[in-house]
């Protein structure tokens, strides 16, 4: 038990290292048609226009 606990803690701490980056999407305003690039919706009144992308400028497709 004494050896397993530190090993378990190390394994749990290393898990985020294997996680990938969150995708970026281009969002369009339903009010005026403006486009923004974000990982999550900018709020109410926006819908996902295109994506996913690898970069914050929404240029590199995944």
N, C-alpha and C positions, 0 to 999 in steps of 0.2 A: 504494500500500500504506500509506503514512503517513497518508493521509486516511481510508481505509476502517476502519482499526483503531479509532480513537476513535469513529467513527460506529457501528460494530458494538457497541462497549462501551455506548454511550448507548442504542442500541435494546434491548439485552438488559437493561439496568437499568430501562427503562421498561415492560417486559412485565408485571411484577406489578401495575402500575397498572390494567391492563385486567381483571385477575382479579376474579371476583365473591366475595362473602362465602360462607363455608361454611354449609351448612344446619344447622339445629338439629333434633333429633328428641326425642320423648318415649320414654323407655325404661322398661320394666316389669321389676321383680324377679320371677324365677320362684320365689323362696322365699316372700316375703310379700306380693307384689303392689304394693309401693311404686312410685311413678312419679317419675322425675327427668327434667330437660331437659338434654341435653348434645349436643355435636357428634359425639362418638365414644362408643362403648360404654363404660359404667362398668366393665366387666370381665365375667368369666365369670359366668353365672347371670342375665344380663340379655338381653332381646330388644327389638327395636324395636317400640314400641306404636303410634305415629302420627307423622306428619310428611311432608314437611319443613316447617319453620317459619322465619320470618325473624328472630325475636328470641329472646333467651335465656330468656324466660318461656314459650316455646312457645305463644304466643297468636295471632300473626299468620301465617296460612298463606301459603305461597309461591305 
